Amino acid sequence: MAAFDFRLTGLGPGGTTAEQIRRRRLKQGWALERLAERTGLSRTTIAGIERGGGSVASLLSLLAVLAPKARRRAPERAFWGEGDKQDRDSRFTPAEFMANIYEAFGAIDLDPCAHELSPVIARRRILPSEGADGLAEPWAGSLVYVNPPYSRLLVWLRRAHDQWRAGNAETVVCLVPVRTDSAWFQEVLRADADIYFLRGRVRFLDAKSKGQHTPFSLMLLTLGAKPEQKARFAQLVPGY
Ligand SMILES: C[S@@+](CC[C@H](N)C(=O)[O-])C[C@H]1O[C@@H](n2cnc3c(N)ncnc32)[C@H](O)[C@@H]1O
């Protein structure tokens, strides 16, 4: 299970499946004998499963009684899945989330990686559909909002950092996946950025304005934000 990153949801708390099963049984108030009777398994087998042993067949018999709604938890990812490939870079920030950005940080001057179907309201939008390129054209404005194509996340964060350091943007607010492993992130960006880890996830919109499940954690990374702007955002959006 560890090798396949196979975890169950719908069972109960616990760091391992075995622990989850044991805690679920105790929560139900069932002794081993009672569960053995109901599942047709022996007490020894059930005790073995609760220690992390047992066969897949006995685990399934046990789950059918103890937690019929248990199912595989979606694996943690840092990318949209293969199935989303076609338009995985075109996920738009929903208007409800944007309302918190406007409220905390103010009106947006520039969206350098915009899309004509996106609800983001900005004085200027750099649209690839018009042949424009936010990685090449200079940024300008007091507030820049960046929800970039994740397939080139680091390139966009570097661009944001460069443009901010060049003084082309007073404040840059980036909504990005929590991907913090690169040397550049840890050595350079971290020194200048403020990072707010969101609790829960944002449901981004697809081209049909349908909310999509997001399979990874998100953070709001800001450059040059004022303390009162960050404090206001933290009042509006849960996280730390
Ligand atoms: C994740 S979407 C976000 C759109 C919008 N910023 C939002 O938050 O709703 C990223 C968008 O970046 C745009 N994009 C991709 N490459 C770009 C480039 N080189 N210059 C400007 N925009 C680009 C595409 O239109 C794509 O839809």
PDBQT file of the ligand as one rigid body, heavy atoms in Angstrom, charges set to zero:
ROOT
HETATM    1  C1  LIG A 301      -4.087  29.033 -15.315  1.00  0.00    +0.000 C 
HETATM    2  S1  LIG A 301      -4.670  30.119 -16.584  1.00  0.00    +0.000 S 
HETATM    3  C2  LIG A 301      -5.114  31.519 -15.636  1.00  0.00    +0.000 C 
HETATM    4  C3  LIG A 301      -5.849  32.580 -16.353  1.00  0.00    +0.000 C 
HETATM    5  C4  LIG A 301      -6.140  33.806 -15.477  1.00  0.00    +0.000 C 
HETATM    6  N1  LIG A 301      -4.888  34.421 -15.050  1.00  0.00    +0.000 N 
HETATM    7  C5  LIG A 301      -6.949  33.401 -14.262  1.00  0.00    +0.000 C 
HETATM    8  O1  LIG A 301      -6.409  33.385 -13.152  1.00  0.00    +0.000 OA
HETATM    9  O2  LIG A 301      -8.139  33.106 -14.407  1.00  0.00    +0.000 OA
HETATM   10  C6  LIG A 301      -3.142  30.568 -17.349  1.00  0.00    +0.000 C 
HETATM   11  C7  LIG A 301      -3.311  31.302 -18.663  1.00  0.00    +0.000 C 
HETATM   12  O3  LIG A 301      -2.043  31.820 -19.050  1.00  0.00    +0.000 OA
HETATM   13  C8  LIG A 301      -2.126  32.170 -20.404  1.00  0.00    +0.000 C 
HETATM   14  N2  LIG A 301      -0.776  32.087 -20.969  1.00  0.00    +0.000 N 
HETATM   15  C9  LIG A 301      -0.036  31.016 -21.257  1.00  0.00    +0.000 A 
HETATM   16  N3  LIG A 301       1.171  31.370 -21.753  1.00  0.00    +0.000 NA
HETATM   17  C10 LIG A 301       1.175  32.732 -21.781  1.00  0.00    +0.000 A 
HETATM   18  C11 LIG A 301       2.129  33.716 -22.188  1.00  0.00    +0.000 A 
HETATM   19  N4  LIG A 301       3.333  33.372 -22.652  1.00  0.00    +0.000 N 
HETATM   20  N5  LIG A 301       1.787  35.007 -22.048  1.00  0.00    +0.000 NA
HETATM   21  C12 LIG A 301       0.579  35.370 -21.550  1.00  0.00    +0.000 A 
HETATM   22  N6  LIG A 301      -0.355  34.494 -21.155  1.00  0.00    +0.000 NA
HETATM   23  C13 LIG A 301      -0.056  33.190 -21.263  1.00  0.00    +0.000 A 
HETATM   24  C14 LIG A 301      -3.141  31.210 -21.049  1.00  0.00    +0.000 C 
HETATM   25  O4  LIG A 301      -4.143  31.971 -21.666  1.00  0.00    +0.000 OA
HETATM   26  C15 LIG A 301      -3.724  30.462 -19.850  1.00  0.00    +0.000 C 
HETATM   27  O5  LIG A 301      -5.093  30.367 -19.943  1.00  0.00    +0.000 OA
ENDROOT
TORSDOF 0
